[in-house]
Amino acid sequence: MKLSKKAEEVAGLYAMMLGYSCASRARFKNNFFKDWTEEIQRENENLTKKYGYCTLDGHKQEVVNFKIEPPALFKGRGNHPKMGMLKKSVSKL
């Protein structure tokens, strides 16, 4: 998962706290994940503002799927015939 610089910084701060007893408390974890989720959502909103719309024939249109998945092995559902096949990365045209 690629994180924004701010979200990565917050995750690093959490990782540094894992050795302390307070990090095992439910309140600490809940508060961290609440704030971290807000930071990630803020970054997603910024991406949507930048890439989520285009102008087509003079009209503003929403771009529904502007994010690209990283390469991975296909999992599928159930006993899918393509299970285990490589989903290749997207290359520039």
C-alpha positions in Angstrom: 0.0 0.0 0.0 1.4 3.4 -1.0 0.8 6.0 1.6 1.0 9.8 1.5 4.0 11.3 3.4 1.8 12.4 6.2 0.0 9.0 6.6 3.4 7.2 6.4 4.7 9.5 9.1 1.8 8.7 11.4 2.2 5.0 10.8 5.9 5.3 11.7 5.0 7.0 14.9 2.7 4.2 15.8 5.4 1.6 15.0 7.8 3.4 17.4 5.2 3.1 20.2 4.7 -0.7 19.8 7.3 -1.5 22.4 5.4 0.5 25.1 2.6 -1.0 27.2 0.2 1.8 26.3 0.3 0.6 22.7 -1.5 -2.6 23.7 -4.5 -0.8 25.2 -7.7 -0.7 23.2 -8.2 3.1 23.6 -4.7 3.8 22.3 -5.3 1.6 19.2 -8.8 2.9 18.6 -7.6 6.6 18.8 -4.7 5.9 16.5 -6.7 4.2 13.8 -9.4 6.9 14.0 -6.8 9.6 13.4 -4.9 7.6 10.8 -8.0 6.7 8.9 -8.9 10.4 8.7 -5.5 11.2 7.3 -5.8 8.5 4.6 -9.3 9.8 3.8 -8.0 13.3 3.4 -5.4 12.1 1.0 -8.0 10.2 -1.0 -10.2 13.3 -1.2 -7.2 15.3 -2.5 -6.7 12.6 -5.2 -10.3 12.7 -6.2 -10.2 16.5 -6.5 -7.2 16.2 -8.8 -8.0 13.1 -10.9 -11.7 12.4 -10.2 -13.1 14.6 -12.9 -12.5 15.4 -16.6 -14.0 17.7 -19.2 -15.6 15.8 -22.1 -17.3 17.9 -24.9 -17.3 20.9 -22.5 -19.1 19.0 -19.7 -17.5 18.1 -16.4 -17.7 14.3 -16.0 -16.7 12.1 -13.0 -14.0 9.6 -13.6 -15.2 6.6 -11.7 -12.1 4.4 -11.7 -8.9 6.5 -11.9 -6.7 4.4 -9.6 -4.5 1.6 -11.0 -4.0 -1.7 -9.1 -0.5 -2.8 -8.5 0.7 -6.1 -10.2 -0.4 -9.2 -8.2 -1.5 -12.8 -8.5 -5.2 -13.1 -9.4 -7.3 -14.6 -6.5 -10.8 -14.7 -8.0 -13.8 -16.1 -6.2 -14.4 -19.7 -5.6 -12.6 -22.0 -8.1 -12.0 -19.3 -10.8 -10.1 -20.6 -13.9 -7.7 -17.7 -13.9 -6.8 -18.1 -10.2 -3.0 -17.8 -9.6 -2.4 -16.0 -12.9 -0.3 -12.8 -12.9 -2.2 -9.4 -13.2 0.5 -7.4 -15.0 1.4 -3.8 -14.3 0.2 -1.0 -16.5 2.8 0.5 -18.7 2.9 4.0 -20.3 1.8 4.3 -23.8 
